[in-house]
Amino acid sequence: LGSDMTYLGPVYGIDKSLFFESIDVFSFPSLYRNEAAPLVLLEAFSFGVSCVAFNVGCVADTVDSKSGRLVCVDDAYSSEFFNYLSEIDLFSSSINSRIRYEELVKEHLLQLDEFIFMLSSESIDS
């Protein structure tokens, strides 16, 4: 990509917000096979930014077909990334990413409620 790509490294606070506000699609090319639920994907979705990621670990539980693209580890990531860019409607993908964020937050809050209920039930039974 040459001069069309800038590597920023870690960004925090207001710089992170400015970063997500400045991009249309977030690339998460992790090959870590035990990838859990990377918060950076939720952060991207919260800004209405769709994501392209390798389908490893639990990433498929976060990224769905409306909020981004999952790439098989055997496929060429860069080709899939650029194909995604050429296929998407940025306005729709932004809305869908924000909707996915809201769905995931709701799902995680329900799981937290269930966990707290389970813990409180066990303490009552003891």
Beta strands, then each sheet from edge to edge (+ up, - down):
strand 1: 25-28
strand 2: 50-54
strand 3: 68-71
sheet 1: 1+ 2+ 3+
end
